[in-house]
Amino acid sequence: MSRAFVKDSERPDPLPEIPLSEHPNRTTPAGLARQQQRLADLRAVAQTDDASQDELARLAIAREIRWLEARIAAAVVVDPQQQPAGRVAFGARVDLLDEHGNPSSYRIVGEDEADAEHGSVSWVSPLARAVIGAKVGDEVLWRRPAGDLRLEIVAIRYGED
């Protein structure tokens, strides 16, 4: 068989870069600190000469380091404590009540901090866009693929989490 059709197992394919968001990298101070710590951890791993680490793992670490460096360099830190009281903005913990009487609570954070399972949504998500600017007692419409849902703003808090 021709070598042209045999994959060279000695050289892994280069990994594609991790995409960077088109949106400004708004982040909380805690979110930036987590990224800085992750970068320091990865740099420490990259500097060790661990023979057990394969080339693909080294490439993945180098790729994540480049991504973190770019995200940190572009970070726009927004301190939730400095946000306007009484209105939903970046960094707010928002308690909601949907039109069926179901309560929920979300914190509006940066894209890299978002984790819906733990109650954090990105500031560019449809949910965050629906509630940003609202105040307690306002009703907003959350446009979502499963169907639009009316939400009432029950409480707005800053500085938690």
C-alpha positions as CSV (number, residue, x, y, z in Angstrom):
1,M,0.0,0.0,0.0
2,S,1.2,3.5,-0.8
3,R,2.4,5.6,2.1
4,A,0.1,8.3,0.8
5,F,-2.8,6.4,2.2
6,V,-1.3,5.5,5.5
7,K,-1.7,7.8,8.5
8,D,1.6,8.8,10.1
9,S,1.1,7.8,13.7
10,E,4.3,9.5,14.7
11,R,2.8,13.0,14.0
12,P,-0.7,13.8,15.2
13,D,-2.9,16.1,13.1
14,P,-2.6,19.7,14.3
15,L,-5.6,20.6,16.5
16,P,-7.9,23.4,15.3
17,E,-7.8,26.5,17.4
18,I,-10.5,27.0,20.0
19,P,-12.9,29.6,18.6
20,L,-13.0,33.0,20.1
21,S,-16.4,34.7,20.7
22,E,-17.4,37.6,18.5
23,H,-18.8,39.3,21.7
24,P,-16.8,41.4,24.1
25,N,-15.3,39.2,26.8
26,R,-17.3,40.6,29.8
27,T,-16.4,38.7,32.9
28,T,-16.8,39.0,36.7
29,P,-13.7,39.4,38.8
30,A,-14.1,35.8,40.0
31,G,-14.4,34.6,36.4
32,L,-11.2,36.3,35.5
33,A,-9.4,34.9,38.5
34,R,-10.5,31.4,37.5
35,Q,-9.2,31.9,34.0
36,Q,-5.9,33.3,35.3
37,Q,-5.5,30.3,37.7
38,R,-6.3,27.8,34.9
39,L,-3.7,29.5,32.7
40,A,-1.0,29.3,35.5
41,D,-1.9,25.6,36.0
42,L,-1.6,24.8,32.3
43,R,1.7,26.7,32.0
44,A,3.1,24.7,34.9
45,V,2.0,21.5,33.2
46,A,3.5,22.6,29.9
47,Q,6.9,23.4,31.5
48,T,7.2,19.9,33.0
49,D,9.1,17.4,30.8
50,D,6.7,14.5,31.3
51,A,7.7,11.7,28.9
52,S,4.3,10.0,29.6
53,Q,2.5,13.0,28.0
54,D,1.9,12.3,24.4
55,E,2.3,14.9,21.6
56,L,-1.5,15.3,21.2
57,A,-1.9,16.1,24.9
58,R,0.9,18.7,24.6
59,L,-0.7,20.3,21.6
60,A,-4.1,20.4,23.4
61,I,-2.4,22.2,26.4
62,A,-0.6,24.7,24.1
63,R,-3.9,25.4,22.3
64,E,-5.8,26.0,25.5
65,I,-3.0,28.3,26.8
66,R,-3.3,30.4,23.6
67,W,-7.0,30.6,24.0
68,L,-6.8,31.6,27.6
69,E,-4.2,34.2,26.9
70,A,-6.4,35.7,24.2
71,R,-9.5,35.7,26.5
72,I,-7.7,37.2,29.4
73,A,-6.1,39.9,27.2
74,A,-9.6,40.8,25.9
75,A,-11.3,40.7,29.3
76,V,-13.6,43.5,30.3
77,V,-14.1,43.0,34.0
78,V,-17.5,44.1,35.3
79,D,-17.8,44.3,39.1
80,P,-21.4,43.2,40.1
81,Q,-21.1,45.5,43.1
82,Q,-20.9,48.5,40.8
83,Q,-24.1,47.6,38.9
84,P,-27.2,49.8,39.2
85,A,-29.4,48.6,42.1
86,G,-33.0,47.8,41.2
87,R,-32.4,46.7,37.6
88,V,-31.1,43.5,36.1
89,A,-27.6,43.9,34.7
90,F,-24.4,41.8,34.2
91,G,-23.6,40.0,37.4
92,A,-27.1,40.0,38.8
93,R,-28.7,37.0,40.5
94,V,-32.3,37.1,39.2
95,D,-35.2,35.2,40.7
96,L,-38.0,34.5,38.2
97,L,-41.5,33.2,38.2
98,D,-42.8,31.8,34.9
99,E,-46.4,32.0,33.7
100,H,-47.0,28.5,35.1
101,G,-45.9,29.5,38.6
102,N,-42.5,27.7,38.4
103,P,-39.7,29.6,40.2
104,S,-36.1,29.7,38.9
105,S,-33.0,31.7,39.7
106,Y,-30.1,32.6,37.4
107,R,-26.9,34.6,37.6
108,I,-25.9,36.6,34.5
109,V,-22.2,36.1,33.8
110,G,-19.6,36.1,31.1
111,E,-19.7,33.6,28.3
112,D,-16.8,31.6,29.7
113,E,-18.4,31.5,33.2
114,A,-21.8,30.3,32.0
115,D,-23.0,27.0,33.4
116,A,-26.8,26.6,33.2
117,E,-26.8,23.5,35.4
118,H,-25.4,25.6,38.2
119,G,-27.7,28.6,37.6
120,S,-25.3,30.8,35.6
121,V,-26.2,32.0,32.1
122,S,-24.2,34.1,29.6
123,W,-25.0,37.7,29.2
124,V,-25.6,37.1,25.5
125,S,-28.0,34.2,26.0
126,P,-31.7,34.7,25.0
127,L,-32.7,34.5,28.7
128,A,-30.3,37.1,29.8
129,R,-31.2,39.4,26.9
130,A,-34.9,39.1,28.0
131,V,-34.3,40.1,31.6
132,I,-31.5,42.7,31.3
133,G,-32.8,46.1,32.1
134,A,-35.9,44.9,33.9
135,K,-36.8,45.6,37.5
136,V,-38.7,43.7,40.2
137,G,-42.3,43.3,39.2
138,D,-41.6,43.6,35.5
139,E,-42.9,40.9,33.1
140,V,-40.6,39.9,30.2
141,L,-40.9,37.6,27.3
142,W,-38.2,34.9,26.9
143,R,-38.1,33.8,23.3
144,R,-36.9,30.3,23.1
145,P,-37.1,27.3,20.6
146,A,-39.5,25.4,22.9
147,G,-41.9,28.3,22.7
148,D,-42.1,31.8,24.2
149,L,-42.4,32.0,28.0
150,R,-43.5,35.0,30.1
151,L,-41.4,35.6,33.2
152,E,-41.9,37.9,36.2
153,I,-38.9,39.4,37.9
154,V,-39.3,38.5,41.5
155,A,-35.9,39.6,43.0
156,I,-32.6,41.0,41.9
157,R,-29.4,40.6,43.9
158,Y,-25.8,41.5,43.4
159,G,-22.7,40.4,45.2
160,E,-23.7,36.8,45.8
161,D,-22.0,33.6,44.5
